[in-house]
Amino acid sequence: MLSQNQLHVSLLYIVLLTGTKYGCGGGGCGACTVMVSRYDQLHNRVLHYTVNACLQPICTLHGAAVVTVESIGSTKTKLHPESISKAHGSQCGFCRNKPQPNMEDITEALGGNLCRCTGYRPIIDRFRTFCDVSNAFNPFPQNSWCVRFSLYSKQTCLLSTQTELTCRELCFRSLYQRMGKKHACGSLCFQGDRLKLISPVDLTNLLELKTEYPEAPVVVSNTTIGTNLLFLKGVHHPLIIYAGRVSDLRTVTWGKDGVSVGAVCTLSSLKEEMERAVREMEAERTRGYQALPQTLQCLAGKQIRNMAVNPITWEFVSAFRQAQRREFAFSIVNAGMKVVFKEGSNIVESLNIYYGGVGPTLVKVGRTCQKLVGRSWGEELLADACWLLEEEVELSDSAHRGKVEYQKTLTTSFFFKFYMQVLQELRERQFQQATGEAQYYDDMPPVQGELLVFKVTSTRAHIKIIREQQDLLPVFFTIEEAIQHQSFFNPKRKLGRGDVDKAFETVDQILEDEVYLRGQEHFYMETQGLIAMPKRENGELELFVASQHAAYTQESLWASITCHVRRLGGAFGGKVMKIASLSAITATAAVKTGRAVRCVLECGDDMLITSGRHPFLGKYKLFNGEGGPWMNHHLYIMEKALLHMDNGYRIPNLRGCGLVCKTYLPSYMPSLNIKSITMAFRGFGGQGLMVMESVLHEAAVKCGLPPQEVREINMYREEECYTHHKQLFSPRDMLRCWDECLDKAGYHHRLQAIQQFDTYNRWKKRGISAVPMKFGVGFSKGFYNQGAALVNIYKDGSVLVTHGGTEMGQGINTKALQISGCILKVPMSSNHIKETCMGNVPSAAPSAASFGTDAVGMAVKDACEKLMRRLKPVMENHPKYTWQQWVINKHPPDYNKLNTMMFCVNLHNGIAYNKLCSFPQIVEANCQKTKLTWCYIFQIEGVFVQGIGLYTIEELQFSPEGVLMTRGPFQYNIPALWDVHLLANAQNPHVIYMSKGIGDPLVFLASTIFFAIKEAVAAARRERGLGDSFPLSSPDTAERIRMACEDQFTKMAPSPKNGTFKPWSINI
C-alpha cells in the first residue's frame, strides 16, 4: 500500500466500499466519516472512534480495524440506518454515512456532518429514538405539527420497534487485542513513490528521528499537513513522522500543581478527562478546569460561551468564541478570561486575559491586566479596560480574513460580557454567600487501464510577447464599480404597469434607498465530475455524468455519445451547464487514448468554476398614495427578478429595469443567452422579492406603521388578479395561508411578548417577522418547460419507467413510480425505474426551476393513460383476469407498441404559483392534496435552511485581485430546526397530483429571519436614541448585526479610510 494514499482512496478504489463519500477533501463536511477500532494497551481496552477518511493516511491504521456504513446492514440483509430512511432524513443520500453518531449530544454530532438537502430536523428526530426524550425540552408549541407527529408526542407512532433497531454487536475484542500486541512493538516504515512515513513507538526514537530529519513534519491526525498537501501549491513533504503510536505522548497525568497532557492526546479524550476531573476531584483542584470542556466543545462545532461558575467563592473563569456559524467553524475571535478577587470583596487580586484569532499566535493581554489589578470591579474599571484593550490588542487593517473592525469590537465586547457575568455572580454571592448502497458516478469501480484527468499548464507558448503594456483597462469587480464605468450587458430589460413618471409628478414625498444582497455558493456534497468510457465499435462513447441536464452535455459533444445519470449528490442548479466543458475535455482524452477516463473535481476547484447566486443591488424610489401607503416604485433589478418583483402585492404604478453588470469576476447569474454555461442557485430571481419586502419594510418605518399592516394593505385581494406581467391568478390560497400562518404562530401574542422582553433587556433583543410570497416556478424560456418519459409493460406484467429527469434528492423517481402505479394499478414491487439515459429519452429538458416533477410526472401520466387505453379492449373482454393475464393473453395486434414516449409542454408559460407564508418557526405551505406529504415537508425544511444560510451566514469572499477565497467548508460556512404545516383542501388543476414545486420558492421565505433580525437591531438602536432606518446588507452575519447596533464599543473600532491599506478581502 502506498504510504501517500489516504484511507478513502483505498476504500473506494481498492476495497470497493462506496458508502464512504469523498466530499471536501479537508475533513469539513463529514461525508467521509468512518469508525476506527484498535486495542489500547495503555488502558487495556478497545477504542472505537471516528475519523475523516479523506485525511487519515492508510498506513497510520496499521493494526486497526475500519468500520464503514456497509458493515452495519443493507437493504438485502438488515438495515441499521433504517431510522434515517423511515424518518425521511435522507434526500440526495450523499452525506448519510456516519456509523456511530454521538447519542449524548446529537446536535454536536451533526456539527461535524454537513447536509445541504434536509433541514436536519428529520435526522435529529429519528436519532432521538435511540435516546430517552421523556424529560427532554420540547421546543414546539402544543398544537404544532412536531408535537402531533414527532417524538415529543406521547401518542407518537414509532417508525420501528426496538427489535427492529438492533445492530450487530462488535465481538472482536480478542482479535483487536492480538492485533494490538502484534503491531505495538518496533517502529514501522512505509515507503511510497513520493512519500516516506515512519511511525516510532517511543519518545526516544521520535526525538532521534526529528533530530535526523529536522524538516520532516510530525503528524497525528493529519488535519493540517494533509490539507496543506492537498490544497496548497508547491507543498510537498518527502518524509513524514507519525507520532500516534508513541505511548509516552498519550498520557494525562494529574499532580499537585496541575495536569500534564500528552502531545498526541485527542481533544475528545482531553475533554473527557476534564469532565471526569470536575465530577470526581475536589472542587478546590478543579477551579480552572470547568471552562475548558466548554471551550473544547466549541472546537467541535458548538458555540458555548456561558460562564463557568466556580465553587471557590472569589474566582471566575469564562471562555468566549465567535464564529460565522455555531457548529464546526473557525472562530473569528475567541477568548479566555479569569479573575480572582480578594476574599469577601470586589477588589481584583489577579486578572488573566487571552485572545485567539487576533494574531498569528495566542495573544496574552499583559499591560491591561496589570493596570486593573487592585481596582474595584465596577463601571470605571470597565471603561478603562475597554480603552486599554483597544490600545494593546493591535490589528493590521490588512489582517488575514479581514473583518478588522468586527474583531476589534469583539475584543472589547467579550470583556464586557465577562464583566457583566462576573458582576451578576458577585451580586448573587452577596445575597447567598444514513446505508451507503446508493451509487453515484464516482462510486463506479475503476476499469482496467482507467486514466484520471488533472489540470496541467502547457510547456510550449502559443504566442510571443512583443511588447508588454500594463493597466490598459480599469479592473473592477463590484456592482458599484460596474455602474461607475457603465459596464452592462445587453439587452436591458424593463417590465411594469401603470404610469410611474406621471405618478411621481403628483407627489411631494419621495423615498429613495437601496438594498444589497450578496451571493451564495451551491456547496453540494458531491462535486462535479464524470467518467468517459469509449466503446470498441462505431466510435461510440458512454458518459456517466453528474448533470442536471444530460441532454445539453450530449449536444455539446456529438450524437455518438450516450449520457447516463443515476443520481446526484446534491445540485441545486449548479450542475446544469458547467459540466459540459469538463465532459468535452474528458471525452476528448478518452477518444484519444482509447481508455476510460475519470474526472472528479476537488471541492475548492468546483467552487471556483461553478455558478452560484449572484450579488445583487436593488435601488428603489417610492411614494405614499393619498388612499393609504400604496407603494409606487422604480426597481433596478435583474431580468429573472422582474417577474417576481411584485411578490404578493398589487402595486398600481410599478416599473422595473434589469441591468446585468459586466465585471472581471466569473459569472454568477443565468445569462440571457440560453446556451450560457452558467446556472444560478435554486430560487434565482427571488432577489426581486427581497427588494420588494425591503421597500415595504422601509415604507412602514417612514410611515410609523407596523410592517405587517403595510403588507396586508398592499396584498392582492380580488378573486381574479393580473400580475404586472399580465398573468391571471387567484390570490385566495395565498390569503388563506397568510391568515392561518399568523393564527397558528400566535403572531400578535408573540409580538407583545417580544416588545415586553425588549423593554426589560438592554443587551438582548428579539424580533419577529412574517412574510407572504407568490413565486412563479419554471423557466422563463417556455420550451424548457417540458418533460419526457418512456413506459414499457413487459409480458410478465412488470413495468419499467424511464424519464428525462434527474434524481438529486427531490424524489422524482419515487413520484414517477407512484404515478405509474396509481394509473396502471400495479403494485410497487412490479414497478421499476431505470437511470436517466439519453439513449432512451433523448433531448430531455433540465431538471431545475422546481419544474422537473411537474413536467416528468405529467409525461409519465400521459404515457400510462395511453397504455391503459390500448389495454382497455382486453380488460373489458376479460374482466376477471389479473393484470399479468391481461398483458400476456389475448392482446391486440399492436401490443408490441405498448411502450410509448410523450412530451408534455406547459401551456401557461411555465408559471405555476405557490402561495406560502413564513414565521421564523412556522411555515404555512399551500401544498394542496398530495400523495407525498412527508416528502414535501422535509424538502420544505431543507430549502428553508438553505435560505437561512443565504440571509445569515453564507458569505463569499474575494481577494482584491478577484480570486475566490472561500473554497471549502472551513472558509465557507453553511447552516449546520422548526415547524411546517400544509394548507388543507387547496386545489390546483394545472399540476400533476397537486405537485408543489417547492424547490425554488422556499428559499425566499427564510428572509423572515433577516427582517426579524432587523427588528431586533432596530430595538437596540432605539434604546440608544438611533433611528429605525439603517442600512443592513444580506447576509445578516454576526459581524454586520454587531456593527449595526452602534454602541460605545463599535465606536472604539472606527473603519479605516479606503486607499490607506490593502484589504484581505473585498465585498462583492
N, C-alpha and C positions, 0 to 999 in steps of 0.2 A: 504494500500500500504506500503510495507516495505521501511523504510527510507534509506536503503543502495542501493536500486535499482536506477540505472541510467535511464535517460529518454529513451535511445534506447532499453533497456530491456522491458520496458512497451509497447513501440510502436511495437516492433517486436513480442513479445510472448503473450501479453495480448490484445492489441487493434488490432493486426494482420495487421498493416500497414508496409509493407515490402519495401516501396520505400526508406526509410532511412536505409542506409547500415552501418554496423559496420566494419571499416577498421583497423586503427592502434590502437585504444583504448586510444590515447593520444591527440586527437584534432589536429593532424598534417596533415591529408590528406583531410579533408573536406567532406568525403563520408557520414558523419552522420549529415550534416548541416540541421537545421530546423529553422523556424521563430517563435518567441515568441511575442505575443501581450498582453500587460497589460496596465491598466489605471494608469497614473502618477498623483496622487493627488497634488503633489507639484507644478506642472506646468499646471494642468488641461488639460491634453492631453493624447492621446492614443499612446503608444510607440510600434513600430514594430522593432525588432532587431533579428539578427541571433545568434544562439548558437550551440555548438557541443553537440549533444545528448549523445555521449559516456561519457561526463564528467559532464553533468548537472544532479544533483540529482532530482528525480521526485518531491520530497516534497518541493523543493525550488520554484516550479512553482505553488504553491497554489494560486488560484485566477487569473491565467493567461490562455491564450489560446495558443495552439501549432498548427502551420500550417505546414504540411508535403507536399511533392510533389504530393501526391494523391489528395489533395484538389483543385488543380489548373487544373484538367482535366484528361481525359483518352482517350484511342482510341475509347471507346464506346460513350463518350459524346463530349466534346470539348477539344482538345489537346492544352493546352497553351504552353508547351515546344516544339511545332512542329518545331520552328525555328531551334533548335538543330538537330532534326531529318532530316529536309529537307536540311540543310547545311552540313550533314554528320559529325556532331560534336560528334557523339557517336559511339563507336566501341563495346567494351565489355559491356558498359552501366552501369558499377558498380558505377561510380563516378558522374553520371548525376542526381543530386537530389537537387540542390540548388534553392529554390523557389524565392529568392529575390536577384539577383545579383546587384552589385553596378554599376549603369549605369553611374555615374560620372567618374569613373576610372575603366574600365573593366580589365585592366591588374593587377591592385592592387587587385581586387576581385579574380582573378584567382590565385593570390599568396597564398591564403588560401585553394584552391581546386586543389589538385594534380590530374593529369591524366597521366597514363603510356602508353596509347594506341595511342591517337591522338597527333598531333604536336601543339595543342592549336589554331592554326590559324583558322580552320573552326569554332571553338567555338567563337573566337573573332569576326570573320567576321559576324556571324549571330547575335551576341549581338549588333553589330553596327546598325542593322536595327531599333533598338529602340532609336537610338541617331541621332543627327544632325552631319553628317560627311562631309557636304559641304565644310567646311573650315578646315577639319582635315588634318594633314600631311599625304601625300601619300608616303609610303616607297618603292614603287615598280616602276621600270622603265616603260616608257610609253608603250612599246610593250610587257610587261610581261603578263604572264597568269593571274596574280591577277588584272591587270588593265582591261583586256578583260572580265573577268568573275567574278570579285569581286565587292564589294560595292563601291569601289573607282571609278568605271567606270560610266560615265554619261549615258551610254546606258545599265546599269545593268538591268537585268530582275529580279525583286524582286520575292523571293520564295513564299511570301504570301502578300496579300493585307492588308491594315490597319485594315479592319473589321475582317479579319481572325486572327489578332494578339490581339484581345481584350481579356481581362482577367476578371474574376469575381471580382466584387467590394466587398471589405470587409466592409459590412454595419453593423458592430456590435458595434459601438461606445457606444450606450446606454447600451448594455449588458456588455461591458468592464467596464463602469462606475459603474454600480450596483455591479459587482463582485469586483471591486477595493475597493469600500466603505465598502462592506460587510466583506472583509477579511483584511482590513487595521488595525482594532483595535485589540489590545491584542496580546500577544506572543503566538507562536504556538510550540507544541512539538510533534515530530513524533518518535515513539518507534518501532524499528525493532528487529530481533533476535539477531543481533550482534552490532547494531549501534543505537545510540540515537541522534537525531538532534533537536536543539532548535533554534527557529527563533524569536528574540526580535524585537520590533518596535521602541524603543527609546534608546538613548545613555546611559541613566542611567541604564536601565535594562541590556544592553550589558556589561557595566562595572561591575555590580554586578555578572553576570554570569562568567565573566572572573576571578573575584576575588574568587568565589566559586570553579571554575574548572580551575585552572591555567594551567594545561597540555592540555586542550582542544584547538585545533586549531580553528582559526576564518577564515571562508571561505566566498568568494563572488562568484567567477566564478568556483572555484574548479579545476583550471588548474594545480595547484601544488600538493595539497593534494590528488586529485583524481588520478593523475598519480602515485604518491608515493604508494598509497594503492594498485594500480593495478600491478606495476612493481617491487617494492622493497620488498624483502623478510623480514618478521618479522615486517613490519609496520602495525599497527592497532590502530585506534582511537575509543574507545567505545563511545565517546561523541564529537560532532562537533557543533560549534556555527555558524549559518548562519547570516551574517550581512547585507545581501542585502536589507532588509526591513527597515533598520534604516534610516529614512529620514534626520536626522541631518548630516549623513555622505555622503549624495548625493548632497550637495550644493557646488556651486562655487561662492565665494564672492570676489568682487573687491574692493580694497581700495587704499588709497594714497601710501602706501608702497609696494603694490604688490597685489598678488592674493592668496586666500586660497582655496585649493581644498580638498573636502571631500575624505575620505579614500576609499570609495566604488564607487567613480566615475569611470566609464569605460574609457579606453584610447580613445575610439571613441568620447565620449562626451567631454573629455578634449581637444582633437584635434579640435572639432567643436568650443569650447569656445575660444581657441587661435586664430583660423581663424576669428571668429566674432570680437574679440577684435582688431585684426590688421586692419580689414576693417572699424570698426566704431569708435574706440577710437583715441585720439590724438596721433600723431606719437611719441611725446616725452614719452608717457607712454607705448609704445609697443616695445621699442628698444630691450628688452631681450626676447621677445616672438616670434619673427619672425622665428627663427631657430627651435623652439620647435615643431611646427606642422610637419616639415620635419623629425625631429627625430622620432616623434611618427609614422609617415608614414613608416619609416624604420622598426619599430617593427611590423607593419602589413605585412611586407614582401617586401617592396620596398626600395631599397638601394639608398638613396638620400643623397649625402654628399657635395652638392654645397653650395656656400657662401650665407648667408642671409644678403643682403645689408641693412644697417640701414639708415633711413632718418636722424638720428643725425650724423653729419658730421664725428666725430672723434671716433666713437665706431663701432667695428666689432665683429660679433658673427658668429660662424660656428659650424656645427656638422659633424662628420665623423663616418662611420661604414663599417667594412669589414666582410663579411660572406662567407661561402662556395658557396652560390648561391645568386641571387639578391632578391628572394622573400621568405618570411616566413621561415627564418633560423636563428638559434642562431648566434650572432656575435662572431667573433674571438677576435676582439678588437674594441671598439667604443670610441669616444672621443667627448668632448665639449670644445670649446675654445672661450674666449672673451678677447679682448684687447681694451683699451681706451688710446687715445693719447692726449697730451696736445694740446690745441686749436692752429690750424694752423701749427703744426709741426709733425715730426715723432718720437718724444720722448715718450716712453712708460710711461703712468701715472699709469696704473694698468693692471695686466695680471692674468687671471684665466685659469687653465688647469685641466681638469678632464678626467680620463681614466676608462673605464669599461672593464671587461674581463681579466684583468691582476692581479686580486686578488679576494679574497672571497667577498669583498665589493667594493664600488666605491672608486677609488684612487684619492685623490687631490694632485696635484704636487705643494707643497708649497715652498720648498727651491729654486727650479729653477725659479719660478715666482718672488720671492723676489729679486734674483740676477739680473734679467733682467729689473726691474723697473728703470726708469731714463736713459735707454740707447737708442740709435738711432736704428730704425728698418732697419737693414742692414745686410750685409753678416757676419760681425763679431759677431753680436748678434745671427745669425742663427747657426754659427759654435759652439759657446759656448753653446747655448741652446741644441743642439743635444747631446753634451757630458754630460751636466748636467742632461738631461732626462735619458740618458743611465745609469748614476750612481744612480739616485734617484728611478727610476722605476725598482725595483728588481723582478726578476722572477726565481723561482727554476727550475733547469733542469728537475725535475720530475713533473712539474706543470700539473694540470688537463687538459686533452685533448691534451697535447703535443704541437707541433708547437712552441717551445720556441724561436728559432732563428727568426722565422717569426713574432711572437708577438713583440719581441724586435725591429725588423726592422720597424714594423708598428707604434710603439710609436713615433719614430723619423720621419718617413715618413709622418705621419699625421700632425705633426707640420710643416714640410717643406711645405706641401701643403697649410696649413693655412697661412704660411709666404708668399708664392707666391700669394695667393689670395688677402691678405691684401696689399701687395706691388703693385699689379696691380691696386687695387682700389685707393690707395694713389696717384698713378701717374695720374689716371683719375681725381681725385679731384683737382690736381694741375692745370689741364687744364680747368676744369669746375668750380671749387669752388661750363535536360535533364532530365519521367512520373512515374517512379517507378513501372511500371507494369511488367517488365521483372523479372522472378523468378529465383533465384539461390538456391542452396541446403539449405542454412541456412534460406531462406525465408519460407520454408515449416513450417506451424504451428505445434507446438508440439502436439503429440498424447497423449492420456491419459496414465499416468504412465511412460512417457518417462524419461530416465536417461541421465546424462551427464558424459563424460569421463574427469577425472582430473588425472594429474600425482601425484603419491604419492611414498614414499620410503617404502621399506619393514621394518617391525618391528622385523623380525627374520633373523639372519645371516645365510647365506648359507655355509660359510666356517669358520674355526677357524684359526686365525693368530698365527702361531707357532713361527715364527721369522721374524722380520722386517728388511729389508735391503733397504737402500736408494741409489739413484744415480747408479743403476745397468747399465743403458744405458744412453747415452747422449740424451737430449731432444732438438729438433730443429724444427723450423717452416718455415724458409725461403728457397728459392731455392738455394741460395748460400751455406747455411749450408748443404743442401742435397747433393750438388755437392762435398763439402768438405768431407763428410762422405761416398760418393759413394753409396748413398741410392736411388736406382731406381727400378721401376717395370720392369718386363719382359713381353713380348719381346720388344727389341729395334727395331725401325722401320727405314729403310733407303729407300730413293727414289731419283731418279735423272736421268740425262742423260749426255753424254759426258764423257771425262776422266779428272776429276778435278785434280788428282795428277800430271798427265803429264803436264797439263796446268800451274800449279804453278811452275814447274821446269824450264819453259822457260821465266819467267819474273823476274824483279828485284824489282819493286814497288808493295808492298802488303799492303793493309789496313785492320786492324783488329779492331773491335769495338763490342759493344753490345747495345741492347735496352731492357728496362724493361717495361713491361705492367702489370699494377695491375688489380685486379679482379673487378667484378661488381655483384651486387645483383639484382635478378629479380624485387623485390618490386612491386608485383601486388597488387591491391587494395583488392581483396577477398583472404583471407588466405586459406590454405589447410584445408580440413575437409570433413566430410561425415555424413550420417545418416544411421544406420543399422536397418532394420525392419524385425523381424522374422515372418514367416507365421505359421499357425497353423497345417499344414499337410506336411508330407514328408520331414521335416527338411529344407524347403526352406527358403531362406533369400534374401531380396532385399536391395541393397546398392544404395543410392543416393549420388554420389560421385563427387567431384571436381577433375577430372583427364583428362589429355590429352590421356591417354592410358588405357581405362577401361578394355580392354582385359587382360592386364598384372595384374591388380588388381584381376580380376576373376581367372586367372591362379595361382596367389599366394595363393589363398584360396581353394575353391573346386567348383565342377561343379554345385552344387545346388544353387549357388549364381547367382543372376541376377543383373547386374550393370546398372544403369541409369545415364546419363549425359545430363542435359538440356542445360546448357551453363556455361561458366566460366567467372568470373570477372577478366580477365587477366590471363596469364600463362607464355608465352614467353619461354617455355621449362622447367619451374620449377615444373610442375605438371605431369610429365610423369611417374616417378618411385617411388618417395618418399612416395606418398600417400598409396602405397601398405602396408607398415609396419603399418601405422595408421589404415588402413582398417582391418588388421588382429587383432589388439587389440580391435577395436570397435566391429567387428563381433563376436569375442570370448565372449565379455561381453554381447552382445545381445542374443547369443545362451545360455549362462549360466544362464541368468536371465529371458529369455523368454519375454523381453520387448524391445521396441525401444530404441536405444542408439544414442546420438548425440555427435560428436567430432568436435569441432571448435577451431583451434589454435589461440592464441593471436599473434599479429604481431611480437613481439620480439621472441617468441618461433619458429614461422615459419621461421624467418631469421636465427635462429640458426641451423636448421636441413636441410634447403633446399640447393640444389646445386646452383652454380652461375658460372659466368665466372671466370675461374681460373687465378691466377697470372702466368706470362709468361716471360721467359727470352730468348731472341734471341741473340746468338753470331754468328758473321759472319766474313768471310775473303774474300776479293775480290781484283781483279787487273783490270787494264785497258788494253784492247787489242790494237794492233797496228792500226787496222782499225777504231778506234774511241772508245768511252767509253762504250764498251760492258762489261757487268758485268759478272764476273765468281766468284761464291762464294760458301761457305760451310755454311749451316744454321743448327743450333741446335734448332729444333723446335718440337712441339708435333705432334702426329700421324695424327690427323684430319687436322692439318695445312699443312701437307706435300702436300696434294692435291691442296692447294690454293697458295703455296709459289711462284709460277711464276707470279701470277696476270695476267696482260695483256702483259707480256714481254717474248720475246724469248731469253733465256739465253743459249748460246751454251754449256757451261760446268756448270752443276748445280748438287749439291748433298745436300740432307737434311738428318739429323739424328734426329729422335724424341725420346726424353728421358722423361719419366714420373717419376717425383720425388716422393719419399715416405717420408712424413713428419708426424708430430703429429697433424696436422690440419685435420678437416673433408675434404673429397674430394670435390674439386670444378671443376671437369673435367669429361667428359664422359669416362668411363673406356673401355678398350679393350674388356672386358667381357660383352656381350650383356645382361646378367642377372644382371648387376650392378643396384643398386637402386639410382644411381645419374644421373643427367642430367644437361647439361650446359645451359647457357643463349643463346638466339637466336643468330644465326650467329657464332656458335662455329667453330673454325678453321680459323676464319678471322685474327687471330693474325699473321698467316703466311704472309698474305697480308701486314700487318703493318710492319713486319720486312723487306719485300722486298722494300716498299716505303722508309723506313728509310735508307736502303742500297743505293738506288738511290739518295736520298737527300744528304747523306754524300758524295757520289761519286761526285755529282755536286759541292759541296763546295770545295772538294780537287782539282777538275779539273778547278775550276773557271768558270763554265758554269751555266746558269740558270737551275733550276731543271726541268722545263717543256721541255727544249730542250733535256735533258738526257732521260726523259721519252719517248719522241717521237722517239728518235733514237732507243730505245730498244723494241718498241712495235712489236707485231706480225703483219706482213704485207702481207704475202702470202694469196692467195684466200682460200687455204685449208692448215691448220696448225695442227700439232700434239703437244699436250701438253707433259710435261715431264713424265706424266703417260700414254702416248700413246693413247690419245683420240683425235679423229679428230673433228675439228670445224672450222668455218669460222669467222674471225675477222672483217668482213665487217661492221656489225652493230655497233660494238664497236668503230671502227674508225669514223663512221658517228656521233655517239654520242659525241665523243671527239671533232670533228671539230665544230659541232653545239653548243656544250656547251661553248666553248671558244668564238665563234662568238656571241651568244645571251647574254653572260655575259659581252661582251666587255672587255675581259681579258687583252689584251695588252694595251688598253687605261687606264684601271683601274690601271694596273701595273705602268705606267708612272706617273699617279696622286699620287699613294701611295709613289713612290720614291721621288717625289717632296715634298709631305707632310712630310715625314721623314727627309728631308733635313732642313726644316724650323721649325721643332718642336723637341725640345730636350727631353721633358718629356712625350711626347705622340708619340707612334709609331704604324704603321699599317703594316699588312702583307696580302698576297694573295696567294692562292694555288688552284690548280686543280689536281684531281687525277682520273685516269681511274680505271676500275675494271672489272674483269672476275671472276665470282663466281659460283661454281658448287653447285646446290641445291640437296636436297635429302640425304638419309643415305648412308654411305659407306658400310653398310651391305645391300646387294641388296634385300634380301627377305622382308625388312621393307618397300620397295618402292612399296606398293600395296594398292589398295583401294577396298572397298566392298560397295554394295548398294542393296537395295530391293525396287522395284517399284510395286505398286499394282494399278490396274484400277478396280473400282467398277462399278456395273451395272447402277448407276445413272450418270456415266461419270466422277466422281471425281477421282482424282489421289492422292495417298499417297506415299511419298518418304521417305524412311528410309536409312540412310547410317552409316558407321562406323567412320566417322569423328567427331570432336568435335568443336562446335561453341564457339569461345572465342574472338569475335570481328573482325575476319578477313572476315566475311561474307560468310562462306562456305555454310550455309543453303540457303541464298539468291541466291547464284550462282548455287546450286543444283536445286532449283526450276526454275530458268531461263533456265537451260539446259533442264530439262524435259519438260517445257512449250514450248520451241522452237522446240524440236523434235516431241513431241506429238501434238503440235499445239493446246493446250488448254489454256484458259485464266488463269491468276494467281489466280483469285477467285476460280477456281476449282482445284487448285494445292495446296497441303498441305504437310507439313513436320512434322515428328514425332521426338521426342527426341532420342538421341543415346541410344540404349538398346542392350546389349549383347544377349538378348533373341531373337532379330530379326536379328541382324547382328553379328554373333559370330566371335571371333578371328580376330578382326579388327586391323590394324596397327595403331600406334600412329599418332596423328595429330601434326606433328613437322617437322622441317628442311625445311620449306616452300614448302612442297610437298603435303599437305593434299588436297588442291583444285584440283591439277592436277590428283591425284590418284582417289579421290572420284568422281570428275567431270567426268572422263573417265568411271568410273564404272556406273554412272547414265546414261551417254550417251549410253553405250553399252546395258544396260538393256532396255532403252526406244526403241532403234533400234530393239531389239529382239521382243518387244511387237508390234511394228509397222509392223514388218514382219508377225506376226501372224494375225494381223487385216487386212492386205493387201487384202486378197480374199474378205472379206466383203465390204471393201471400193470400190473395183473395180466393184463388182456386184451391189452396190447401191451408185453410185457417188453423188447423190443428198441428201443423208441422212445427218443429222447433226452428230456431234460427239456422242451425247447421243444415237441416233438411231443406229449408227454403233455398239455401245457397247451393247445395250440392246436387239436388234433384232437379225436377222439371224446371228448367230455366229458359228464358227467351233466347232467340238466336244471337242477340247482341250481348250475351253475357260476358264475352271476352272484353267488352268495353266498360266493365264495371269499375275501372279506375278512371278518374276524371281530375281535371285541374281547372281551377277557376280563379279569376282575378276579381277582386271587389274594390271598386273605386268609390270613395266618399263623395257624395253629391252635394255636400254643404261646405265646400272649401276647406275641408279638414278641421272645422271648428266645432267642437262639442264642449259645452260649458259645464264646468264643475262649480258648484256653489258651496263654499266652505268658509267657516269662521273659526277663529282660534282664540283660546285663552292660554296663558302660559302653561297650564296643566291640563286643559281640556281642549279637545278638538272635536267640533261637530262637523261631520262629513256627510255630504249628500252622496251616499254610497248606494242608495236605491235598493232594489231587490236583487240579490246575487247568491250564487251557489258557493262562493268562495269568500265568505265573510272574514274568516280568520286570516286568510292570505292578504286581504286588503288592509286589515287592521295593522298587521306588522309591517307591511310596506309603508303605510302612512307614518308609523313611528320612525322607521328608518330614514325616510325622506325628511321628516321634520328635524331629526337630529343632524342631518347634513345641513339643513338651514340654520340650525343653532351655530354650527361651525362657521357658516358664511357670515353671520351677523355678529359673532362674538370673538372667536379666537383664531380663525384661519387667516393667515396674513402672508402674502407673497412679498419677498424682499429681493431687491435687485441691487447690484453694486453700482457705483457711479459710472462704470463702463457699460452697464446694461446687462450684466451676467446674472442669471438667476442664482440666488444664494440659498434658497430653501429647497433642497433637493433630497429629502428623506424624512423619515418620521421624527428625527431628533430636531431638525430645523423647522419642519412644517408640522404643526400640531392640529390634528382633527379631534373631534369630541371623543373622549374616551368612555329621566325615565318618567312617564306621565300618562294621561288617560285619553282614550279615544271612544267616541260614540258614533254610531251610524244613524243617519236620519231615516226614520221609518216611513214606509208607504210612499216612497218617491219613485217616479217612473220616468224613463227616457227611452222612447221607442227607436231612437236612432243608433243605439249601440247594442252589441251582442250580449245577451243575458245580463243586461244592466252593468256592463263593464264600466269601470270607474275612471280609467286614465289618470291615476293619482301619482304617477311617477314624477311628473314635472311640476304641477301646481303647488304641491305641499311645501316646496322649498320656501316659497314666499311667506307662508303662514308663520314661520319662525321669526319674522320681523316683529311679531308681538313682543318677543324678548328684547329686541332693540328699543322699541318705544317704551316698554316697561322700565328698562334701564334709564332711558332718557327722563322719564318721570321721576325716578329716584334721584338722579343727579340734579334735576330742577328743584326738588325738595331741599337738597343740601345747599344749593346756591341761594334759594330764597332765605334760608336761615342766616346767610352771611350778607344779605342785602343786595344780592346779584339778581339779574333778570332771568326769567324763564326761557328767554330766547337766546340760544347759544349754538355754535357750530359743533356737530358731532358726526364724524365720518364713520362709515361702516368698514371694517368690523369694529364693534364696541370692545376693544381689547381692554385688559386691566389697565394698561398704560393710559389709553385715551379717557377711560372713565375717571381714573385718578386725577389726571391733569385738568379735566373739565370741571371738577369740583371747585378748583381755585380757592385754596385756603392759604394759611400762613406758611405751610410747608412747600407748596408749589411755587410761591413767590421767592423762596430761597434758592430755587433752581431755574433761573431765567434761561431762555433759549439763546444760544449763541447767534451772532449775526451771520447771515449767509455770506459765503465767499471768504470767511476768515479761517476756514478749515475744510478738510476733505472728509465728508461723512462716510461711515462704514457702509451704509445702505441708503437708498433713496426711496421715497414713497411713490408708487406708481398708481 
